[in-house]
Amino acid sequence: QVQLQESGPGRVRPSETLSLSCVVSGASIIDQNKYWGWIRQSPGKGLEWIGSIFLDGTSSYKSPLKDRFAISADTSRNEYSLRVTSVTAADTAVYYCAAVRRFGDYVSSWGQGLLVTVSS
Amino acid sequence: QSALTQPPSASGSLGQSVTISCTGSASDVGYYDLVSWYQEKPGKAPQVIIEHIDKRLSGVPDRFSGSKSGNTASLTVSGLRTEDEADYYCSSYADRNSLVFGGGTKLTVL
């Protein structure tokens, strides 16, 4: 069973950089049948796809976000990360890391979610 | 990549059926047969219930069914039960290992 666990700060100040990590167990992040995503949910709102990274290291992002968001992976630790620069209150959300099953392209496993609040 | 459009709310009486729509574009829902549906209950991460438009995940009751026509996908819940009350999200593959989600529909069982 694939398990994902997010970690990072619960609060960041406006204009600072947010860094989140996701440790994966029960599967390898170089599994060719999966790609690894970040999804967020602002308070009271719906799910928003942020982006993903695949085993070859290529990452892709939701178009409006790509300038401030970066996803990277550390295969030796079987984890991947999300970096968000110049955060604003609009980045306040529960951030989920998620395993996306290829050839079906659905989220098969979710982390428990991490609430990040942007506030001074 | 605009969010897929779902009605914010839907409701039905116990035992009845309800259908939730999910409208995208010719670049996502209309192009790929890779529409999924998720059920989210309070305090928990969403769980996939349907993938590939109409394939139920293991353990999902056959009361849940999916379909697609053009740029619109639909989730139908038949024989509504109280435990079906939840938020439902659709998603579609949108090229280059990216997904796009709907805004979510809150299903109320009357």
Boltz contact constraints between the chains, C-beta under 6 A:
constraints:
  - contact:
      token1: [A, 35]
      token2: [B, 97]
      max_distance: 6.0
  - contact:
      token1: [A, 46]
      token2: [B, 103]
      max_distance: 6.0
  - contact:
      token1: [A, 46]
      token2: [B, 104]
      max_distance: 6.0
  - contact:
      token1: [A, 47]
      token2: [B, 89]
      max_distance: 6.0
  - contact:
      token1: [A, 47]
      token2: [B, 101]
      max_distance: 6.0
  - contact:
      token1: [A, 49]
      token2: [B, 99]
      max_distance: 6.0
  - contact:
      token1: [A, 49]
      token2: [B, 100]
      max_distance: 6.0
  - contact:
      token1: [A, 49]
      token2: [B, 101]
      max_distance: 6.0
  - contact:
      token1: [A, 52]
      token2: [B, 97]
      max_distance: 6.0
  - contact:
      token1: [A, 54]
      token2: [B, 97]
      max_distance: 6.0
  - contact:
      token1: [A, 60]
      token2: [B, 96]
      max_distance: 6.0
  - contact:
      token1: [A, 60]
      token2: [B, 97]
      max_distance: 6.0
  - contact:
      token1: [A, 60]
      token2: [B, 98]
      max_distance: 6.0
  - contact:
      token1: [A, 62]
      token2: [B, 1]
      max_distance: 6.0
  - contact:
      token1: [A, 63]
      token2: [B, 1]
      max_distance: 6.0
  - contact:
      token1: [A, 104]
      token2: [B, 51]
      max_distance: 6.0
  - contact:
      token1: [A, 104]
      token2: [B, 52]
      max_distance: 6.0
  - contact:
      token1: [A, 105]
      token2: [B, 34]
      max_distance: 6.0
  - contact:
      token1: [A, 105]
      token2: [B, 93]
      max_distance: 6.0
  - contact:
      token1: [A, 106]
      token2: [B, 36]
      max_distance: 6.0
  - contact:
      token1: [A, 106]
      token2: [B, 48]
      max_distance: 6.0
  - contact:
      token1: [A, 106]
      token2: [B, 51]
      max_distance: 6.0
  - contact:
      token1: [A, 110]
      token2: [B, 45]
      max_distance: 6.0
  - contact:
      token1: [A, 113]
      token2: [B, 45]
      max_distance: 6.0
